[in-house]
Amino acid sequence: MLPEPSPTRRSLADVLPSAVAALGGRQNPLRLPAARHVVVALIDGLGANPLRSSAGHARTLATGMVGKWTIASPFPTTTAAALATLTTGAPSGTHGLVGYSVLDPEGDRVINQLSDWDGAVEPATWQRMPTVFETAEVPSFIVGPARYADSGFTRAVLRGADYRAAKTIADRVDATLSILATERTSLTYFYVPELDTVAHRHGWSSPEWAEALEDLDAELRRLLAGVPGGTGVLVTADHGMIDLGDADRVLVEESTGLWDGVRHTAGEPRALQLHLEPGLPAPDRAALLDRWKSAEEGRGWVASRDEAIAAGWFGAVAPEVAPRIGDIVIAARARVGYYDARDPYGIRMIGNHGSWSPDEVDIPLLRLAAFS
């Protein structure tokens, strides 16, 4: 049985639409009360389980861990897909960013959705949906690192907002407080990538991650102390995190036959997407799918594109987006990551994500200030 997303559970897709509705005093999926300002702090990689386990290092965040304080990250549980869902309210099969790296069918190449925006694809059309910032009838702001201010990814998923560059988390708090002090009403998206970087390098269970969480928590405490009345603050994440050790890395050798007929490998170690040679005969395609299922059914969910779409993995899938999804999708079920032994890119990364485990799917939604 393939996992299927719950049709009734609140998810990242509900966050910004609910925030905009709250600014207009309207009912919304998250039942947020009316607010004059809303700040959505997106902490990259801050899964609910790591936060719960490290609550002693995050006393400010812990005050929001009451009631139903978790929501779901969409599949694949990776930054590019999840942030596009956050800012459009649409699933990956609709907005078009279906993984960390995906196939550009027209260019016959795999592109990294965070960094490979060199003119091969157009941000305004590759990401197919209008953003919440484009449709919101309130001033909208992005507060994030300067290096992302004019990236292709920003133009794809954050278009419609005024980007305010700020180097450190403390600088971003200052920039956010300045917006709140000068605007009559506003929607501010506050982005923190630092914890995700530490987790990839050291793991979320490391002392380095705990120290980074403490630093973040202190700055969020300062933010909450400075927001004006009528400001609602939401703290959430794009995905969770799972730590992998040396024994958890599955090197898939060429001799297994699992790469036979594979033209491109996309996705990431916990959510592989394999694109097959266009001329590969149907019996060979079926045989390769069967080999993957036989080899990995004990520690991974292996699905054809049609099976994954039918199970709702990518939500509603637009016809032009379907070819971007792998012909075969392998989502890790056990605590493993899959690597091509011929080119094991990213094999030393400790913190990983992309698949369906609670560590990856469950993310916080903390309601603070006027939303508490």
C-alpha positions as CSV (number, residue, x, y, z in Angstrom):
1,M,0.0,0.0,0.0
2,L,1.3,3.4,-0.9
3,P,0.9,6.3,1.6
4,E,-1.7,8.8,0.8
5,P,-2.0,12.4,2.2
6,S,-4.9,13.0,4.5
7,P,-7.7,14.9,2.8
8,T,-8.7,16.5,6.1
9,R,-5.4,17.4,7.7
10,R,-4.4,21.1,7.6
11,S,-1.2,21.6,5.6
12,L,1.3,24.2,4.5
13,A,-1.0,25.2,1.7
14,D,-3.4,26.7,4.3
15,V,-1.0,29.1,6.0
16,L,-0.7,32.1,3.8
17,P,-4.3,32.1,2.4
18,S,-5.5,32.0,6.1
19,A,-3.1,34.9,7.0
20,V,-4.5,37.0,4.2
21,A,-8.0,36.2,5.2
22,A,-7.2,37.2,8.8
23,L,-6.0,40.6,7.6
24,G,-9.4,41.1,6.0
25,G,-11.3,39.8,9.0
26,R,-12.6,36.8,7.1
27,Q,-13.1,33.2,8.0
28,N,-10.2,31.0,7.1
29,P,-9.1,27.3,7.2
30,L,-6.8,27.9,10.2
31,R,-9.5,29.8,12.1
32,L,-7.2,32.8,12.7
33,P,-8.8,35.8,14.3
34,A,-8.7,39.2,12.6
35,A,-5.3,41.0,12.6
36,R,-3.8,44.3,11.4
37,H,-0.5,42.7,10.6
38,V,0.6,39.1,10.1
39,V,4.2,37.8,10.2
40,V,4.8,34.3,8.9
41,A,8.2,33.0,10.1
42,L,9.3,30.1,8.0
43,I,12.1,28.2,9.7
44,D,13.6,26.0,7.0
45,G,13.9,22.3,8.2
46,L,12.3,22.8,11.6
47,G,10.3,19.6,11.9
48,A,7.8,19.1,14.7
49,N,9.5,16.1,16.1
50,P,13.0,17.8,16.4
51,L,11.3,20.8,17.9
52,R,9.4,18.7,20.4
53,S,12.6,16.8,21.3
54,S,14.5,20.0,21.7
55,A,11.9,22.2,23.4
56,G,14.3,22.9,26.3
57,H,16.4,24.8,23.8
58,A,13.4,26.8,22.5
59,R,11.4,28.1,25.4
60,T,9.8,30.9,23.3
61,L,8.7,28.5,20.6
62,A,7.5,26.0,23.2
63,T,4.8,28.4,24.4
64,G,3.1,27.8,21.0
65,M,3.2,24.0,21.3
66,V,-0.4,23.6,22.6
67,G,-3.5,22.0,21.1
68,K,-3.2,21.1,17.4
69,W,0.1,22.7,16.8
70,T,1.3,20.6,13.9
71,I,0.4,20.6,10.2
72,A,1.6,18.6,7.2
73,S,4.4,19.4,4.7
74,P,3.4,18.4,1.1
75,F,5.2,15.7,-0.8
76,P,7.9,15.7,-1.7
77,T,9.0,17.2,1.6
78,T,11.7,19.4,0.2
79,T,12.2,23.2,0.2
80,A,11.5,24.0,-3.5
81,A,8.2,22.1,-3.6
82,A,7.1,23.1,-0.1
83,L,7.8,26.8,-0.4
84,A,5.9,27.0,-3.7
85,T,3.0,25.3,-2.0
86,L,3.2,27.8,0.9
87,T,3.1,30.8,-1.4
88,T,0.5,29.6,-3.9
89,G,-1.7,27.4,-1.7
90,A,-1.4,24.7,-4.5
91,P,0.1,21.2,-4.5
92,S,3.3,20.5,-6.3
93,G,1.5,18.8,-9.2
94,T,-0.3,22.1,-9.9
95,H,2.4,24.7,-9.3
96,G,5.0,22.6,-11.1
97,L,8.0,22.4,-8.7
98,V,7.7,18.6,-8.1
99,G,11.1,18.0,-6.3
100,Y,14.5,19.3,-5.2
101,S,15.7,18.6,-8.7
102,V,13.3,17.8,-11.6
103,L,13.4,17.1,-15.3
104,D,13.0,19.9,-17.8
105,P,11.4,17.8,-20.5
106,E,11.9,20.3,-23.3
107,G,15.6,20.8,-22.4
108,D,16.1,17.1,-21.6
109,R,18.1,17.9,-18.5
110,V,17.6,17.9,-14.7
111,I,17.5,21.2,-13.0
112,N,18.0,22.1,-9.4
113,Q,14.9,24.0,-8.4
114,L,16.7,26.2,-5.9
115,S,19.7,27.2,-8.0
116,D,19.4,26.3,-11.7
117,W,17.6,29.3,-13.1
118,D,20.0,30.3,-15.9
119,G,17.5,31.0,-18.6
120,A,16.7,27.4,-19.4
121,V,13.3,27.8,-17.8
122,E,11.3,31.0,-17.1
123,P,10.4,31.5,-13.4
124,A,7.2,33.3,-14.2
125,T,5.8,30.3,-16.2
126,W,7.7,27.3,-14.8
127,Q,6.0,28.0,-11.5
128,R,2.5,28.1,-12.9
129,M,0.3,29.6,-10.2
130,P,-0.1,33.2,-9.0
131,T,1.3,33.7,-5.5
132,V,-0.6,34.9,-2.5
133,F,1.5,38.1,-2.6
134,E,0.3,38.8,-6.1
135,T,-3.4,38.5,-5.2
136,A,-3.4,39.9,-1.6
137,E,-4.9,43.3,-1.3
138,V,-2.4,44.3,1.4
139,P,1.3,45.4,1.3
140,S,3.4,42.2,1.2
141,F,7.0,41.9,2.2
142,I,9.7,39.2,2.1
143,V,12.5,39.5,4.7
144,G,15.4,37.2,3.9
145,P,19.1,36.9,3.1
146,A,20.4,39.2,0.4
147,R,21.7,36.2,-1.7
148,Y,18.2,35.2,-2.5
149,A,16.8,38.6,-3.3
150,D,16.8,38.3,-7.1
151,S,17.3,34.6,-7.6
152,G,15.2,32.7,-10.1
153,F,13.6,30.7,-7.3
154,T,12.5,33.9,-5.6
155,R,11.1,35.2,-8.9
156,A,9.2,31.9,-9.2
157,V,7.6,31.5,-5.8
158,L,7.9,34.9,-4.0
159,R,6.9,37.3,-6.8
160,G,4.5,40.0,-5.9
161,A,6.2,41.0,-2.6
162,D,8.7,43.7,-1.7
163,Y,12.0,41.9,-0.8
164,R,13.9,43.4,2.2
165,A,17.4,41.9,2.4
166,A,18.8,41.3,5.8
167,K,22.0,39.3,6.5
168,T,21.5,37.7,10.0
169,I,18.4,36.6,11.9
170,A,18.8,39.6,14.1
171,D,18.9,41.9,11.1
172,R,15.7,40.2,9.8
173,V,14.0,40.8,13.1
174,D,15.0,44.5,12.9
175,A,13.7,44.7,9.3
176,T,10.4,43.1,10.2
177,L,9.9,45.4,13.2
178,S,10.6,48.4,10.9
179,I,7.9,47.2,8.5
180,L,5.4,46.8,11.3
181,A,6.2,50.3,12.6
182,T,5.7,52.0,9.3
183,E,2.9,50.2,7.5
184,R,-0.8,50.5,8.4
185,T,-1.4,46.9,7.6
186,S,1.0,44.2,6.2
187,L,1.8,40.6,5.4
188,T,5.4,39.7,6.1
189,Y,7.2,36.5,5.2
190,F,10.2,36.1,7.4
191,Y,12.7,33.4,6.2
192,V,15.3,31.6,8.3
193,P,17.5,29.1,6.4
194,E,20.2,28.8,9.1
195,L,18.9,25.8,11.0
196,D,18.4,23.8,7.8
197,T,22.1,24.4,6.9
198,V,23.3,23.3,10.3
199,A,21.1,20.2,10.1
200,H,22.4,19.1,6.7
201,R,25.9,19.4,7.9
202,H,25.8,18.1,11.5
203,G,22.3,16.6,11.9
204,W,19.4,18.0,13.9
205,S,20.4,15.9,17.0
206,S,23.8,17.6,17.1
207,P,25.0,20.2,19.7
208,E,25.5,22.6,16.8
209,W,21.8,22.4,15.8
210,A,20.7,22.9,19.4
211,E,22.9,26.0,19.7
212,A,21.4,27.4,16.4
213,L,17.9,26.7,17.7
214,E,18.7,28.6,20.9
215,D,19.9,31.6,18.9
216,L,16.8,31.6,16.8
217,D,14.5,31.3,19.8
218,A,16.1,34.3,21.4
219,E,15.6,36.4,18.3
220,L,12.0,35.3,18.0
221,R,11.5,36.3,21.6
222,R,12.8,39.8,20.7
223,L,10.4,39.9,17.7
224,L,7.4,39.0,19.8
225,A,8.3,41.6,22.4
226,G,8.5,44.3,19.7
227,V,5.4,43.7,17.5
228,P,2.6,46.3,17.8
229,G,-0.8,45.3,19.0
230,G,-3.0,43.5,16.5
231,T,-0.1,41.6,15.0
232,G,-0.5,37.9,14.6
233,V,2.7,35.8,14.3
234,L,2.8,32.3,12.8
235,V,5.9,30.1,13.0
236,T,6.1,27.1,10.7
237,A,8.5,25.2,8.5
238,D,8.8,23.8,5.0
239,H,9.7,20.2,6.0
240,G,11.1,18.2,8.8
241,M,14.4,16.4,9.0
242,I,15.8,12.9,9.5
243,D,19.5,12.2,10.3
244,L,21.3,9.5,8.4
245,G,24.5,7.8,9.4
246,D,27.0,5.8,7.3
247,A,25.0,2.6,7.7
248,D,21.8,4.3,6.4
249,R,23.2,5.2,3.0
250,V,22.2,2.7,0.3
251,L,24.7,2.7,-2.6
252,V,22.9,1.4,-5.7
253,E,25.5,-0.3,-7.9
254,E,25.2,-0.5,-11.7
255,S,25.5,-4.3,-11.4
256,T,22.1,-4.5,-9.8
257,G,20.4,-3.6,-13.0
258,L,18.4,-0.9,-11.2
259,W,19.9,1.8,-13.5
260,D,19.2,-0.1,-16.7
261,G,17.2,2.2,-19.1
262,V,17.4,5.2,-16.7
263,R,18.3,8.4,-18.6
264,H,18.0,10.9,-15.7
265,T,18.0,10.7,-11.9
266,A,16.2,13.6,-10.2
267,G,14.7,14.3,-6.7
268,E,17.0,13.6,-3.7
269,P,18.2,10.5,-1.7
270,R,14.9,10.0,0.2
271,A,12.7,10.8,-2.8
272,L,14.3,9.6,-6.0
273,Q,12.7,10.2,-9.4
274,L,13.9,8.2,-12.3
275,H,13.3,9.2,-15.9
276,L,13.7,6.5,-18.4
277,E,15.0,6.5,-21.9
278,P,12.1,7.7,-24.2
279,G,12.5,4.8,-26.5
280,L,12.6,2.1,-23.8
281,P,10.0,-0.5,-24.7
282,A,7.1,-1.0,-22.4
283,P,8.1,-4.5,-21.3
284,D,11.5,-3.1,-20.2
285,R,9.9,-0.3,-18.3
286,A,7.7,-2.7,-16.5
287,A,10.6,-5.0,-15.7
288,L,12.7,-2.1,-14.3
289,L,9.8,-1.1,-12.1
290,D,9.4,-4.7,-10.8
291,R,13.1,-4.9,-10.1
292,W,13.0,-1.8,-8.0
293,K,9.9,-3.0,-6.1
294,S,11.5,-6.4,-5.5
295,A,14.8,-4.9,-4.3
296,E,13.4,-2.1,-2.1
297,E,9.9,-2.9,-1.0
298,G,11.1,-3.6,2.5
299,R,12.6,-0.1,3.0
300,G,11.0,2.1,0.3
301,W,7.7,2.8,-1.5
302,V,8.3,2.3,-5.2
303,A,5.6,3.6,-7.6
304,S,5.2,4.3,-11.2
305,R,4.3,7.9,-12.1
306,D,0.7,6.9,-12.7
307,E,0.6,5.1,-9.3
308,A,2.1,8.0,-7.5
309,I,-0.3,10.4,-9.1
310,A,-3.3,8.1,-8.3
311,A,-2.2,7.9,-4.7
312,G,-2.3,11.7,-4.5
313,W,1.4,12.2,-3.8
314,F,1.6,15.4,-5.9
315,G,-2.0,16.5,-5.5
316,A,-3.9,17.5,-8.6
317,V,-1.3,17.2,-11.5
318,A,-1.6,19.5,-14.5
319,P,-0.9,17.8,-17.9
320,E,2.2,19.9,-18.5
321,V,3.6,19.1,-15.1
322,A,3.2,15.3,-15.3
323,P,6.4,14.8,-17.5
324,R,8.4,16.5,-14.8
325,I,7.6,13.7,-12.4
326,G,9.8,10.6,-12.7
327,D,8.6,7.5,-14.5
328,I,9.5,5.7,-11.3
329,V,9.4,7.4,-7.9
330,I,11.2,5.8,-4.9
331,A,10.3,7.3,-1.5
332,A,12.3,6.0,1.5
333,R,10.2,4.1,4.1
334,A,13.0,3.1,6.4
335,R,15.8,5.4,7.7
336,V,17.8,5.2,4.5
337,G,18.8,7.4,1.6
338,Y,19.5,6.1,-2.0
339,Y,22.6,7.1,-3.8
340,D,23.9,6.2,-7.3
341,A,27.2,4.4,-6.6
342,R,28.6,5.9,-9.9
343,D,28.1,9.4,-8.6
344,P,27.0,9.5,-5.0
345,Y,26.1,13.2,-4.8
346,G,25.4,14.5,-1.3
347,I,26.3,11.3,0.4
348,R,28.0,13.0,3.3
349,M,25.0,15.1,4.2
350,I,23.6,14.0,7.6
351,G,20.3,15.8,7.8
352,N,17.9,14.6,5.0
353,H,14.3,14.9,4.0
354,G,11.9,14.3,1.0
355,S,9.8,11.3,2.0
356,W,6.8,10.4,4.0
357,S,8.1,9.7,7.6
358,P,6.5,11.8,10.4
359,D,10.0,13.3,11.0
360,E,9.8,14.8,7.5
361,V,6.0,15.5,7.1
362,D,5.0,16.8,10.5
363,I,5.9,20.5,10.8
364,P,4.9,23.1,13.5
365,L,2.3,25.8,13.2
366,L,2.8,27.9,16.2
367,R,0.2,30.7,16.8
368,L,1.8,33.6,18.7
369,A,1.2,37.2,19.6
370,A,-2.4,38.2,18.6
371,F,-2.9,34.6,17.3
372,S,-2.0,32.9,20.6
